[in-house]
Amino acid sequence: PSSKSGSYVALEDPKKFHFTVTSANSTKHSVSLDARAQHTIKWSDTLVLRKGENTLVLPPGTCNLYLYPRATSLSNPKDVLQDQEHIQALEQLLFNLASDERLDLVDAE
C-alpha cells in the first residue's frame, strides 16, 4: 500500500518492515522497523518533521522501542539523542507512522 505521504513494504523476514516517509520539506526518506528480537526503528537520513507550526529535526539514528524515548545517533552510537527537540521529533515520527491508515502491520505479518 502507498499514498503521497508514505508507504511500507514487508521485507523477506515477516518481522522486518521498510517505510518511506516524506519530510516536511517533501523529501522521501527510509525508516525501518526490525521486530525480530528487539523492536528497533532506524532512519539513515536527517528527518525534518512538522508538528503543528514547529519544524523538528531528527538526525540519523535508531531507537529500540523498549527503551523509548531513548534514541542513539547512527554516526556515534554512544551519542544519545535525548534533548527535547529530538524526543519531540521521534514522537512525531512514531505518530506519523502509527496514524497512517495504510500501515496495517497486522496484515503484513
N, C-alpha and C positions, 0 to 999 in steps of 0.2 A: 504494500500500500504506500501511496505517496500523495503529497499535495505541495503547494508552494511553500509551506513553512518547514517541511522536513519529511523524512521517511525512515524506515528501518528495514533491515534485512537480517534474518536469522542465518548465521554462518554455518559451516559444516557441523559444528557442535551445536546441538539444540539449546545449550545453555550459554551461548555467546551471541551477542547481538551487536550490530553496527548501525548507528543512527547518523543521519545527515541533518544538521541543524543550520538554520540561517541566522546569522548575527544581525544586530541592529543596523549594521552598515551593508546589509544584503549579501554578505559573503557567506558561502556554504562551507561548513566545517564538519569534520568527522568526530563522532563520540562513540565509544564502545562500552558495552556492559558485559563483563565476564562473570557469570554466576556459577562457574564450575566448582570452585572451592569457596572463596570469599566472593561477595558481591561487590565488584570493583568497577567503577566507571573511569574512563581515561579519555582525555582530549589532547590532541597533539598540537593544536594551534591556540593562539590567544583568542579568546572568545569575547566579543563585545555584545553585552546583553542589555536590553532595555527593561527597566522596572518602573512603570509609571512614566514620569518625566526624567528619571535618572538614567544615566548610562553607566553600566558597570563593566569592569574589565577583569577577566579571569585568565591569568597566564596558563600556559600548557601545564597539565598536571594529572593527578589521579586522586581518587577518593574511594577508600574502602567504605562502603555504606554502613558497615557495622561500627565504624569509628566516626561517622558523620557528626559534626561538620568539619572534621579534620581532613585536610587535603594536603598533598605534597607536590612540590614542583617536579616536572619531568627533567629539567636540566640539573637539578641537585636534589635528590630525594630527602636530604636532611633539612631542606627548607620547607617549613610548614606554612601553608597559605591560610593563616587564621586571622588576618586583620578583618575588620568589619566589612570592607568592600568585597573581599574575596568570599566571605561567608554569604553575603547577600547575593553575589553573582552565582555561586554554587547553588544556593537555594532557588534562584530564578531558573537556572538551567534544569534542575530536577523538576521544578514546577512545570516548565515548558514541556519537558518530556512526558511527565505524568498526565498532563491535561490534554495532550494531543490525542484526539479520538482515534486516529489511525494507528496508534502504537498499542495494539492489543496484544500484549506479551503472552497472555494465556493461550491465544490461538497459535502463537509462534512456536510453542514447545512441541 
